[in-house]
């Protein structure tokens, strides 16, 4: 249901009916209040940062292990006679 439809069509207790501009301002201000109170976006950013740090650590470790394996296999292949 649209927030604009939540306003009554008639004036309440003798008050004048809200104008379209007042309705839009109310919608924007309520959205901003909900946005400030919402912390799920911050949690998602934290998880993304953690995943990024872990992936950097994995790439660094794989590169180091890969170089060591290359050196080992090179030493082993150098030990065999050439055919």
C-alpha positions as CSV (number, residue, x, y, z in Angstrom):
1,X,0.0,0.0,0.0
2,X,1.4,3.4,-0.9
3,X,2.2,5.7,2.0
4,X,0.2,8.5,0.2
5,X,-3.0,6.4,0.5
6,X,-2.6,6.1,4.3
7,X,-4.0,9.7,4.8
8,X,-7.7,10.0,5.3
9,X,-9.6,11.6,2.5
10,X,-11.5,13.9,4.9
11,X,-10.1,16.4,7.4
12,X,-9.8,15.1,10.9
13,X,-11.4,17.0,13.9
14,X,-11.8,20.2,11.9
15,X,-8.2,20.2,10.7
16,X,-7.6,21.0,7.1
17,X,-6.7,18.2,4.8
18,X,-3.0,17.7,4.1
19,X,-1.9,19.1,0.8
20,X,0.0,17.0,-1.7
21,X,3.2,18.8,-0.8
22,X,2.7,18.0,2.9
23,X,2.0,14.4,2.1
24,X,5.3,14.2,0.0
25,X,7.2,15.8,2.8
26,X,5.8,13.3,5.3
27,X,6.7,10.4,3.0
28,X,10.3,11.7,2.6
29,X,10.8,12.4,6.3
30,X,9.4,9.0,7.3
31,X,11.7,7.3,4.7
32,X,14.7,9.2,6.1
33,X,13.8,8.2,9.6
34,X,13.6,4.5,8.7
35,X,16.8,4.8,6.6
36,X,18.8,6.3,9.6
37,X,17.4,3.6,11.9
38,X,18.2,0.7,9.6
39,X,21.5,-1.0,10.3
40,X,21.2,-3.9,7.9
41,X,23.2,-2.0,5.3
42,X,26.0,-1.5,7.7
43,X,26.1,-5.2,8.5
44,X,26.2,-6.1,4.8
45,X,29.2,-3.7,4.4
46,X,31.0,-5.3,7.3
47,X,30.5,-8.7,5.9
48,X,31.7,-7.5,2.5
49,X,34.9,-6.1,4.1
50,X,35.5,-9.3,6.0
51,X,35.1,-11.4,2.8
52,X,37.5,-9.0,1.0
53,X,40.1,-9.4,3.6
54,X,39.8,-13.2,3.7
55,X,40.0,-13.3,-0.1
56,X,43.2,-11.2,-0.1
57,X,44.7,-13.6,2.5
58,X,43.8,-16.6,0.4
59,X,45.3,-15.1,-2.7
60,X,48.5,-14.2,-0.9
61,X,48.8,-17.7,0.6
62,X,48.1,-19.4,-2.7
63,X,50.7,-17.3,-4.4
64,X,53.3,-18.2,-1.8
65,X,52.4,-21.9,-1.8
66,X,52.4,-21.9,-5.6
67,X,55.9,-20.4,-5.8
68,X,57.2,-23.0,-3.3
69,X,55.6,-25.8,-5.2
70,X,57.1,-24.5,-8.4
71,X,60.6,-24.5,-6.8
72,X,60.1,-28.0,-5.5
73,X,59.0,-29.5,-8.8
74,X,61.8,-27.7,-10.6
75,X,64.3,-29.2,-8.2
76,X,62.8,-32.6,-8.7
77,X,62.8,-32.4,-12.4
78,X,66.4,-31.1,-12.4
79,X,67.3,-34.3,-10.6
80,X,66.2,-36.6,-13.5
81,X,68.6,-37.2,-16.3
82,X,67.7,-35.6,-19.6
83,X,66.6,-38.0,-22.3
